[in-house]
Amino acid sequence: MALPYLTPAFPGIGGTIKNRPEDFFVQEVPLYEPAGEGEHVYFEIQKVGVPTFDAVDRIARALRVSAREVGYAGLKDARAVTRQVLSIAGVTEDAVMGLSVPGVTVLWAARHGNKLRLGHLAGNRFAIKIRGVTPTDVVKLDPVMAELERRGMPNYFGEQRFGRRGDNDRLGAALVAGDDLGVLKLLLGTPVARMDDGQTHQARALFDKGDYEAAMKAMPRRHGMERRVLARFIKTGRADAAVRTIDDRIRRLWVSALQSRLFNEVLAARAGTIDKLVDGDLAWKHDSGAVFAVTDAAAEQPRCDAFEVSPSGPLVGYRMTMPAGEALRAEEESFAARGLKPDDFRRTGDLKVKGARRPLRVKPTDCKLEAGVDGFGPYVTAAFTLPPGSFATVLMRELMKNEAAETGVGTDAAE
């Protein structure tokens, strides 16, 4: 769906991002520093052109531990230079510092008492170069950035969340519905000409025709997960057995993508009023992450104006607290359009999701805009800090006002 802008009155400057990994830099802002003692080794890595899951797998293999033992606070873009902290128990700091992993450099290592968990993060600092622009256009971005700092940035999930084919949420919906064959049709079939190369397109078309052996022969070896799932399906003839071969991390990512799509739809319906409360809202407290029911929106609006609280939207799950009134109707309409209700997320077995709330807006901080020219041409750099879980590409699309803000240069390199 086309997501509305918060700043439609201000023209964008166009351009492209992610032309080179070095044009997109992100560094985690840690929630806490390692204590210097404990059974876990915390270490910061810099990776270039490597997805977080791939980096975790490579590091785990090099240290001869399970990838499940590696803790991380968040996922980072692949087509970028990224710095993030990981943790592993039962290894030495010297072993970690001595790692030799393609695309990954270890910057430091120190001990701490607990495993790093998803969300143990204060935020992320970005510096992103927009290419293919006129450097003097940087002045056009000042009022856009000022508006985002004042009213907040729409807290959309970026298109990266939905995968290269844009169907992670559909895979999640099939999982939630218990439709294992539907998962296989999306994962192994359903060719799309503009997304699939010739060999992959052929393999998917053969799967849709029911010629599974031929589909296996045609499926390129680089599609390791798809080949593994298809091989299991051919051997057992059972869709559920094939789906169980998919890594839990991937399946959880698909369910999360479904939550993300539903959230985006609810936010899109309120895009012009993300800084306004309505009666029945569940207001998000930015200092604690707690929510409370709004019974008198007019009385609470000054806190919203001060960016102490914001309206929240759904990360759907079977135990998610629901709003009331107008806010509830907007959420229920989105769920009903997809034939879903919160209790459906209880049916996914070990992947069942309790649900949560997410603020409809976040505040960019430490914002800076500058222009220049280097060996690769002119650019405008936007630097800013966002809370964890927010997408830099959402801010960039407000500055650029074009599709390239979400897709970069058309690669599949974002997580």
KEGU-983408 format. One line per field, with one value per residue (C-alpha): x negated, z, y negated; residue number from 1; residue in three letters. Coordinates in pm, 1 decimal, padded with zeros to 6 digits, always signed. Example, Ala and Ser with C-alpha at 12.3 -4.5 7.8 and 13.67 -1.06 7.14 Angstrom:
x	-01230.0, -01367.0 $
z	+00780.0, +00714.0 $
y	+00450.0, +00106.0 $
nr	1, 2 $
rest	ALA, SER $
//
This chain:
x	+00000.0, -00110.1, -00185.1, -00090.3, -00358.7, -00348.6, -00496.8, -00315.3, -00325.4, -00706.3, -00860.3, -01128.3, -01470.3, -01457.7, -01779.4, -01882.1, -02029.3, -02231.7, -02425.5, -02725.3, -02735.5, -02954.6, -02672.4, -02452.1, -02611.2, -02434.3, -02569.1, -02379.2, -02345.3, -02378.1, -02128.0, -02410.7, -02783.3, -02934.0, -03031.2, -03370.3, -03289.9, -03048.0, -03005.7, -02903.5, -03142.7, -02997.1, -03165.5, -03102.7, -03128.8, -03144.3, -02994.4, -02974.4, -02717.6, -02623.3, -02275.4, -02267.4, -02153.6, -02440.0, -02692.8, -02560.3, -02581.8, -02936.5, -03057.6, -02891.1, -03056.3, -03396.1, -03365.2, -03201.7, -02891.1, -02522.6, -02384.9, -02117.0, -02388.2, -02462.7, -02269.1, -02190.8, -01985.7, -01848.9, -01870.3, -02065.7, -02057.9, -02277.7, -02364.6, -02533.7, -02824.8, -02680.5, -02812.5, -02628.3, -02698.1, -02662.3, -02711.5, -02826.7, -02866.0, -03142.6, -03411.0, -03710.8, -03762.6, -04082.1, -03890.8, -03638.9, -03901.5, -04087.0, -03789.1, -03846.4, -03504.9, -03445.3, -03266.6, -03287.7, -03543.7, -03547.8, -03616.5, -03627.1, -03524.0, -03435.3, -03257.4, -02907.1, -02668.4, -02371.7, -02300.1, -02219.4, -01850.1, -01645.2, -01549.4, -01841.0, -01913.1, -01879.0, -01861.3, -02049.3, -02258.1, -02243.7, -02442.4, -02291.3, -02408.0, -02150.6, -02306.0, -02183.3, -02082.5, -02186.5, -02385.3, -02231.6, -01890.7, -01994.4, -01830.4, -01492.9, -01515.4, -01544.8, -01166.2, -01094.5, -01337.3, -01206.4, -00850.5, -00961.1, -01142.5, -00840.4, -00551.8, -00737.7, -00815.7, -00547.0, -00664.6, -00597.5, -00776.7, -01001.9, -00957.3, -01268.0, -01052.8, -00848.8, -01140.2, -01275.4, -00951.8, -00736.9, -00539.8, -00680.9, -00349.9, -00156.1, -00383.1, -00310.7, +00063.2, +00043.6, -00145.1, +00109.2, +00391.1, +00219.7, +00210.1, -00114.4, -00045.0, +00015.5, -00328.7, -00487.0, -00302.3, -00436.5, -00786.5, -00839.2, -00584.8, -00405.2, -00664.9, -00685.4, -00867.5, -01005.9, -01147.5, -01266.8, -01550.6, -01482.2, -01591.5, -01412.8, -01098.9, -01103.8, -01145.8, -00854.7, -00632.7, -00713.2, -00620.8, -00286.6, -00225.8, -00292.0, -00612.7, -00816.8, -01112.9, -01160.5, -01123.9, -01405.7, -01632.1, -01559.3, -01587.6, -01925.8, -02159.0, -02187.3, -01828.2, -01941.3, -01637.1, -01391.9, -01577.2, -01585.3, -01212.6, -01127.2, -01341.8, -01155.9, -00820.8, -00919.6, -01042.4, -00743.9, -00461.1, -00357.9, -00341.8, -00361.1, -00684.2, -00836.0, -00738.8, -00898.2, -01237.6, -01228.1, -01439.6, -01235.3, -01398.6, -01266.7, -00915.7, -00904.0, -01018.2, -00724.2, -00471.2, -00630.8, -00595.7, -00222.5, -00202.3, -00402.3, -00172.4, +00136.4, -00031.6, -00122.3, +00238.9, +00367.8, +00102.1, +00172.4, +00535.7, +00417.1, +00107.9, +00211.9, +00298.4, +00020.6, -00030.4, +00336.0, +00506.3, +00865.9, +01091.3, +01037.0, +00671.2, +00409.1, +00145.6, -00221.2, -00445.1, -00780.3, -00976.4, -00870.3, -00700.9, -00385.0, -00039.5, +00275.8, +00634.4, +00730.0, +01071.5, +01036.3, +00828.6, +00847.8, +00702.3, +00416.0, +00334.1, +00082.9, -00129.7, -00108.5, -00214.8, -00517.2, -00601.8, -00560.0, -00292.4, -00166.8, +00118.2, +00029.0, +00113.0, +00134.2, -00134.9, +00139.5, +00138.5, +00377.0, +00310.3, +00277.8, +00471.9, +00731.2, +00828.4, +01187.1, +01413.0, +01284.7, +00933.8, +01077.2, +01286.3, +00982.8, +00793.0, +01082.1, +01142.9, +00781.4, +00798.6, +01133.6, +01007.1, +00755.8, +00992.4, +00792.5, +00859.1, +00609.7, +00692.0, +00572.9, +00215.4, +00260.8, +00278.2, -00082.5, -00214.3, -00565.8, -00539.5, -00225.9, -00241.6, -00108.6, -00113.5, -00205.8, -00151.0, -00378.7, -00377.0, -00240.0, -00525.3, -00883.4, -01106.1, -01422.8, -01704.3, -02053.7, -01946.7, -02200.5, -02196.0, -02498.3, -02600.5, -02922.2, -03100.9, -03333.1, -03489.0, -03147.9, -02973.2, -02756.8, -02548.8, -02335.3, -02391.3, -02115.4, -02235.4, -01995.8, -01922.4, -01606.4, -01466.9, -01511.4, -01269.3, -01221.0, -01325.3, -01564.0, -01417.6, -01085.3, -01254.4, -01443.5, -01120.5, -00990.7, -01306.3, -01320.8, -00951.2, -01024.8, -01027.1, -01406.1, -01388.4, -01240.6, -01406.7, -01750.2, -01879.8, -01663.6, -01876.5, -01748.7, -01998.0, -01785.2, -01659.7 $
z	+00000.0, -00060.9, +00280.0, +00328.0, +00408.7, +00719.5, +00517.4, +00179.8, +00151.5, +00125.3, -00200.9, -00181.1, -00343.0, -00510.0, -00546.1, -00440.5, -00129.0, -00070.5, -00392.9, -00198.3, +00149.0, +00263.6, +00186.2, +00461.3, +00807.9, +01125.3, +01476.3, +01772.9, +02078.7, +02366.4, +02648.6, +02890.3, +02888.7, +02973.9, +03340.0, +03274.3, +03440.7, +03392.1, +03178.0, +02859.6, +02622.5, +02465.5, +02145.4, +01886.0, +01521.4, +01207.9, +00910.1, +00547.2, +00309.9, +00549.5, +00697.6, +01077.5, +01065.8, +00827.7, +01051.2, +01355.5, +01171.3, +01048.6, +01393.5, +01558.2, +01312.6, +01363.5, +01742.9, +01717.5, +01911.1, +01823.8, +01657.3, +01928.9, +02182.1, +02008.9, +02150.8, +01958.1, +02031.7, +01684.5, +01311.9, +01082.8, +00710.6, +00498.2, +00224.3, +00472.3, +00705.9, +01043.1, +01394.2, +01650.0, +01971.3, +02005.9, +02302.8, +02346.7, +02662.2, +02723.7, +02508.2, +02584.8, +02485.9, +02303.5, +02097.7, +01996.3, +01915.4, +01706.3, +01481.1, +01106.2, +00941.1, +00587.6, +00592.5, +00972.7, +01193.8, +01573.7, +01728.1, +02100.3, +02350.5, +02722.5, +02974.1, +03114.4, +03335.3, +03102.4, +02741.8, +02511.5, +02420.6, +02136.7, +02229.6, +02470.9, +02279.9, +02340.5, +01971.7, +01643.3, +01494.9, +01115.4, +00852.1, +00506.0, +00177.3, -00089.5, -00437.4, -00767.5, -00617.4, -00639.9, -00321.1, -00283.9, -00246.2, +00109.7, +00213.4, +00098.6, +00364.1, +00665.5, +00704.4, +00648.5, +00919.7, +01151.3, +01105.5, +01179.8, +01494.4, +01609.3, +01528.3, +01513.3, +01237.8, +01137.3, +01296.1, +00987.8, +00942.5, +00638.4, +00327.0, +00428.3, +00687.2, +00409.5, +00225.1, -00128.4, -00277.7, -00047.6, +00076.9, +00421.6, +00569.5, +00341.8, +00455.3, +00815.1, +00747.8, +00609.3, +00919.9, +01151.3, +00956.8, +00981.6, +00600.7, +00546.5, +00177.6, +00141.4, +00292.5, +00036.6, -00254.3, -00155.6, -00070.0, -00363.1, -00625.5, -00724.5, -00974.4, -01033.7, -01349.2, -01213.7, -00903.8, -01015.7, -01257.0, -01540.3, -01363.0, -01040.3, -01229.9, -01408.6, -01082.5, -00921.9, -01223.1, -01219.4, -00851.2, -00923.8, -01191.6, -00938.6, -01106.4, -00785.6, -00908.4, -01206.2, -00977.8, -00760.4, -01063.0, -01180.9, -00840.0, -00823.6, -00553.8, -00402.2, -00279.2, -00006.2, +00218.7, -00065.9, -00189.4, +00160.3, +00211.5, -00132.4, -00077.2, +00245.0, +00074.2, -00206.3, +00042.7, +00279.7, +00067.2, +00374.3, +00373.8, +00754.7, +00761.2, +00495.3, +00681.1, +01000.8, +00827.0, +00806.6, +01074.5, +01367.1, +01323.1, +00968.2, +01059.3, +01347.8, +01107.9, +00879.1, +01162.9, +01273.5, +00916.4, +00931.9, +01254.6, +01085.1, +00782.0, +01002.5, +01209.0, +00894.0, +00775.7, +01106.1, +01109.1, +00746.0, +00839.4, +01100.8, +00920.9, +00932.8, +01304.1, +01463.3, +01713.4, +01819.8, +02077.8, +02051.4, +02322.5, +02350.0, +02246.0, +02426.7, +02477.3, +02470.5, +02740.8, +02577.6, +02902.3, +03006.2, +02714.3, +02920.9, +02781.0, +02939.6, +02824.3, +02718.0, +02852.5, +02805.0, +02495.4, +02539.7, +02890.9, +02777.3, +02456.5, +02623.9, +02718.5, +02356.3, +02237.8, +02469.2, +02317.1, +02653.7, +02509.4, +02165.9, +02021.0, +01983.4, +01727.3, +01733.6, +01713.7, +01699.5, +01932.7, +02140.0, +02460.1, +02312.0, +02493.3, +02264.9, +02252.5, +02252.0, +02049.2, +01723.5, +01774.6, +01817.8, +01502.1, +01291.7, +01419.2, +01384.8, +01024.6, +00937.5, +01100.8, +00940.3, +00592.8, +00624.2, +00792.8, +01113.8, +01481.3, +01769.2, +01901.9, +01571.9, +01683.3, +01952.4, +01687.8, +01572.9, +01827.9, +01939.4, +01736.6, +01909.4, +01967.6, +02270.3, +02098.6, +02212.6, +02137.4, +01934.9, +01920.5, +01600.2, +01598.2, +01723.5, +01766.3, +01556.1, +01753.5, +01686.6, +01332.1, +01091.0, +00716.9, +00500.1, +00134.2, -00043.5, -00331.3, -00321.6, -00571.6, -00644.9, -00711.6, -00524.7, -00223.3, +00064.0, +00400.5, +00659.1, +01007.0, +01293.2, +01586.0, +01615.6, +01893.4, +01851.2, +01614.1, +01397.4, +01031.2, +00888.4, +00541.1, +00668.3, +00754.8, +00424.9, +00224.1, +00384.9, +00261.7, -00083.3, -00166.6, -00407.6, -00412.3, -00391.7, -00028.8, +00054.6, -00203.3, -00228.9, -00568.1, -00603.0, -00414.8, -00170.2, +00091.7, +00381.4, +00683.0 $
y	+00000.0, -00359.6, -00508.5, -00875.5, -01129.7, -01346.5, -01636.6, -01627.2, -02005.9, -02004.4, -01876.8, -01610.3, -01630.8, -01287.9, -01092.6, -00743.4, -00583.5, -00266.1, -00309.8, -00181.9, -00022.3, -00310.0, -00554.8, -00406.8, -00402.4, -00296.1, -00247.9, -00112.9, -00336.0, -00085.6, -00068.5, +00013.9, +00081.1, +00422.4, +00449.7, +00608.2, +00939.9, +01228.3, +01539.3, +01355.8, +01179.8, +00866.0, +00749.2, +00482.5, +00576.0, +00368.4, +00547.5, +00445.7, +00595.4, +00877.7, +00943.3, +00976.7, +01341.5, +01427.7, +01251.7, +01440.2, +01773.3, +01707.9, +01604.1, +01903.3, +02144.2, +01983.9, +02019.9, +02364.9, +02267.2, +02273.6, +01961.2, +01966.6, +01880.1, +01549.5, +01255.8, +00937.6, +00626.7, +00562.6, +00634.9, +00408.0, +00330.8, +00552.8, +00303.2, +00073.2, +00024.4, +00116.7, +00139.9, +00348.0, +00537.5, +00915.3, +01149.6, +01511.1, +01719.3, +01972.8, +01814.4, +01594.9, +01234.0, +01334.7, +01592.9, +01330.1, +01067.5, +01325.1, +01397.1, +01389.8, +01369.2, +01236.8, +00902.6, +00873.6, +00696.1, +00720.2, +00378.1, +00463.1, +00729.8, +00715.9, +00937.1, +00895.2, +01091.2, +01149.1, +01239.2, +00949.9, +00966.0, +00821.1, +00466.0, +00407.3, +00089.5, -00284.8, -00372.2, -00388.1, -00666.8, -00703.5, -00892.7, -00840.2, -00989.8, -01074.1, -01049.9, -01189.5, -01523.7, -01887.3, -01965.0, -02311.7, -02143.9, -02064.7, -02394.7, -02258.4, -01988.8, -02218.0, -02275.8, -01904.4, -01798.6, -02070.2, -01940.0, -01581.9, -01695.7, -01896.3, -01659.5, -01330.6, -01084.4, -00833.9, -00509.3, -00297.4, +00029.7, -00006.6, +00203.4, +00400.2, +00574.5, +00736.4, +00895.3, +00873.7, +01010.9, +00798.0, +01099.3, +01175.5, +01063.2, +01301.7, +01585.0, +01479.5, +01477.5, +01832.7, +01944.2, +01781.8, +01947.4, +02287.4, +02302.3, +02496.3, +02553.7, +02179.7, +02116.5, +02351.2, +02189.3, +01847.8, +01967.4, +02205.9, +02098.3, +01776.5, +01646.3, +01272.2, +01164.8, +00838.7, +01007.9, +01351.8, +01423.3, +01665.9, +01983.6, +01898.1, +01797.8, +02134.4, +02327.5, +02144.0, +02199.6, +02572.5, +02589.6, +02426.2, +02690.6, +02965.8, +03086.9, +03082.2, +03289.1, +03058.5, +02756.5, +02893.8, +02936.8, +02584.0, +02410.5, +02229.0, +02358.3, +02011.5, +02058.5, +02295.7, +02264.5, +02312.0, +02621.9, +02771.6, +02714.8, +02850.5, +03160.1, +03232.9, +03186.5, +03424.7, +03685.9, +03676.3, +03543.1, +03340.9, +02961.3, +02941.2, +03144.7, +02918.6, +02600.0, +02732.4, +02737.3, +02356.9, +02189.8, +02057.3, +01715.7, +01690.2, +01803.1, +01555.7, +01284.2, +01367.3, +01347.6, +01021.2, +00891.8, +00960.6, +00760.4, +00485.5, +00468.4, +00439.6, +00168.0, -00027.8, -00012.7, -00150.1, -00422.4, -00517.1, -00582.6, -00835.6, -00967.0, -01331.6, -01325.7, -01117.9, -01400.2, -01410.8, -01189.8, -01072.4, -00934.0, -00561.4, -00574.9, -00373.6, -00642.6, -00542.4, -00693.6, -00763.3, -00761.2, -00410.1, -00234.9, -00187.5, -00261.7, -00399.4, -00441.5, -00793.3, -00889.1, -01266.9, -01339.8, -01717.3, -01693.3, -01468.6, -01658.5, -01898.3, -01594.0, -01483.7, -01830.3, -01804.6, -01463.8, -01292.2, -01061.7, -00956.4, -00753.5, -00385.6, -00120.0, +00259.6, +00524.0, +00780.7, +01080.1, +01285.5, +01088.7, +00742.0, +00469.6, +00313.4, -00054.7, -00179.4, -00404.6, -00550.5, -00407.2, -00055.4, -00081.3, -00170.3, +00132.6, +00374.9, +00263.8, +00345.0, +00690.1, +00772.5, +00679.4, +00962.9, +01205.4, +01191.7, +01135.4, +01113.2, +01459.7, +01614.3, +01550.0, +01815.1, +02090.7, +02076.0, +02326.8, +02242.2, +01919.1, +01789.1, +01416.6, +01230.1, +00890.4, +00540.7, +00173.6, -00056.6, -00437.2, -00585.4, -00836.4, -00871.0, -01174.2, -01203.9, -01367.5, -01502.1, -01585.9, -01729.9, -01798.1, -01872.2, -01858.9, -01776.6, -01609.9, -01308.4, -01069.2, -00920.9, -01251.4, -01503.6, -01407.5, -01530.4, -01359.8, -01324.9, -01228.7, -01157.0, -00926.1, -00716.4, -00496.4, -00119.2, +00047.7, -00260.4, -00269.3, -00525.5, -00475.2, -00611.2, -00940.5, -00939.7, -00900.9, -01222.4, -01399.1, -01240.1, -01181.8, -00896.1, -00518.0, -00498.9, -00611.6, -00270.1, -00051.2, -00212.3, -00104.3, +00203.4, +00456.3, +00715.4, +00609.4, +00490.1, +00679.6 $
nr	1, 2, 3, 4, 5, 6, 7, 8, 9, 10, 11, 12, 13, 14, 15, 16, 17, 18, 19, 20, 21, 22, 23, 24, 25, 26, 27, 28, 29, 30, 31, 32, 33, 34, 35, 36, 37, 38, 39, 40, 41, 42, 43, 44, 45, 46, 47, 48, 49, 50, 51, 52, 53, 54, 55, 56, 57, 58, 59, 60, 61, 62, 63, 64, 65, 66, 67, 68, 69, 70, 71, 72, 73, 74, 75, 76, 77, 78, 79, 80, 81, 82, 83, 84, 85, 86, 87, 88, 89, 90, 91, 92, 93, 94, 95, 96, 97, 98, 99, 100, 101, 102, 103, 104, 105, 106, 107, 108, 109, 110, 111, 112, 113, 114, 115, 116, 117, 118, 119, 120, 121, 122, 123, 124, 125, 126, 127, 128, 129, 130, 131, 132, 133, 134, 135, 136, 137, 138, 139, 140, 141, 142, 143, 144, 145, 146, 147, 148, 149, 150, 151, 152, 153, 154, 155, 156, 157, 158, 159, 160, 161, 162, 163, 164, 165, 166, 167, 168, 169, 170, 171, 172, 173, 174, 175, 176, 177, 178, 179, 180, 181, 182, 183, 184, 185, 186, 187, 188, 189, 190, 191, 192, 193, 194, 195, 196, 197, 198, 199, 200, 201, 202, 203, 204, 205, 206, 207, 208, 209, 210, 211, 212, 213, 214, 215, 216, 217, 218, 219, 220, 221, 222, 223, 224, 225, 226, 227, 228, 229, 230, 231, 232, 233, 234, 235, 236, 237, 238, 239, 240, 241, 242, 243, 244, 245, 246, 247, 248, 249, 250, 251, 252, 253, 254, 255, 256, 257, 258, 259, 260, 261, 262, 263, 264, 265, 266, 267, 268, 269, 270, 271, 272, 273, 274, 275, 276, 277, 278, 279, 280, 281, 282, 283, 284, 285, 286, 287, 288, 289, 290, 291, 292, 293, 294, 295, 296, 297, 298, 299, 300, 301, 302, 303, 304, 305, 306, 307, 308, 309, 310, 311, 312, 313, 314, 315, 316, 317, 318, 319, 320, 321, 322, 323, 324, 325, 326, 327, 328, 329, 330, 331, 332, 333, 334, 335, 336, 337, 338, 339, 340, 341, 342, 343, 344, 345, 346, 347, 348, 349, 350, 351, 352, 353, 354, 355, 356, 357, 358, 359, 360, 361, 362, 363, 364, 365, 366, 367, 368, 369, 370, 371, 372, 373, 374, 375, 376, 377, 378, 379, 380, 381, 382, 383, 384, 385, 386, 387, 388, 389, 390, 391, 392, 393, 394, 395, 396, 397, 398, 399, 400, 401, 402, 403, 404, 405, 406, 407, 408, 409, 410, 411, 412, 413, 414, 415 $
rest	MET, ALA, LEU, PRO, TYR, LEU, THR, PRO, ALA, PHE, PRO, GLY, ILE, GLY, GLY, THR, ILE, LYS, ASN, ARG, PRO, GLU, ASP, PHE, PHE, VAL, GLN, GLU, VAL, PRO, LEU, TYR, GLU, PRO, ALA, GLY, GLU, GLY, GLU, HIS, VAL, TYR, PHE, GLU, ILE, GLN, LYS, VAL, GLY, VAL, PRO, THR, PHE, ASP, ALA, VAL, ASP, ARG, ILE, ALA, ARG, ALA, LEU, ARG, VAL, SER, ALA, ARG, GLU, VAL, GLY, TYR, ALA, GLY, LEU, LYS, ASP, ALA, ARG, ALA, VAL, THR, ARG, GLN, VAL, LEU, SER, ILE, ALA, GLY, VAL, THR, GLU, ASP, ALA, VAL, MET, GLY, LEU, SER, VAL, PRO, GLY, VAL, THR, VAL, LEU, TRP, ALA, ALA, ARG, HIS, GLY, ASN, LYS, LEU, ARG, LEU, GLY, HIS, LEU, ALA, GLY, ASN, ARG, PHE, ALA, ILE, LYS, ILE, ARG, GLY, VAL, THR, PRO, THR, ASP, VAL, VAL, LYS, LEU, ASP, PRO, VAL, MET, ALA, GLU, LEU, GLU, ARG, ARG, GLY, MET, PRO, ASN, TYR, PHE, GLY, GLU, GLN, ARG, PHE, GLY, ARG, ARG, GLY, ASP, ASN, ASP, ARG, LEU, GLY, ALA, ALA, LEU, VAL, ALA, GLY, ASP, ASP, LEU, GLY, VAL, LEU, LYS, LEU, LEU, LEU, GLY, THR, PRO, VAL, ALA, ARG, MET, ASP, ASP, GLY, GLN, THR, HIS, GLN, ALA, ARG, ALA, LEU, PHE, ASP, LYS, GLY, ASP, TYR, GLU, ALA, ALA, MET, LYS, ALA, MET, PRO, ARG, ARG, HIS, GLY, MET, GLU, ARG, ARG, VAL, LEU, ALA, ARG, PHE, ILE, LYS, THR, GLY, ARG, ALA, ASP, ALA, ALA, VAL, ARG, THR, ILE, ASP, ASP, ARG, ILE, ARG, ARG, LEU, TRP, VAL, SER, ALA, LEU, GLN, SER, ARG, LEU, PHE, ASN, GLU, VAL, LEU, ALA, ALA, ARG, ALA, GLY, THR, ILE, ASP, LYS, LEU, VAL, ASP, GLY, ASP, LEU, ALA, TRP, LYS, HIS, ASP, SER, GLY, ALA, VAL, PHE, ALA, VAL, THR, ASP, ALA, ALA, ALA, GLU, GLN, PRO, ARG, CYS, ASP, ALA, PHE, GLU, VAL, SER, PRO, SER, GLY, PRO, LEU, VAL, GLY, TYR, ARG, MET, THR, MET, PRO, ALA, GLY, GLU, ALA, LEU, ARG, ALA, GLU, GLU, GLU, SER, PHE, ALA, ALA, ARG, GLY, LEU, LYS, PRO, ASP, ASP, PHE, ARG, ARG, THR, GLY, ASP, LEU, LYS, VAL, LYS, GLY, ALA, ARG, ARG, PRO, LEU, ARG, VAL, LYS, PRO, THR, ASP, CYS, LYS, LEU, GLU, ALA, GLY, VAL, ASP, GLY, PHE, GLY, PRO, TYR, VAL, THR, ALA, ALA, PHE, THR, LEU, PRO, PRO, GLY, SER, PHE, ALA, THR, VAL, LEU, MET, ARG, GLU, LEU, MET, LYS, ASN, GLU, ALA, ALA, GLU, THR, GLY, VAL, GLY, THR, ASP, ALA, ALA, GLU $
//
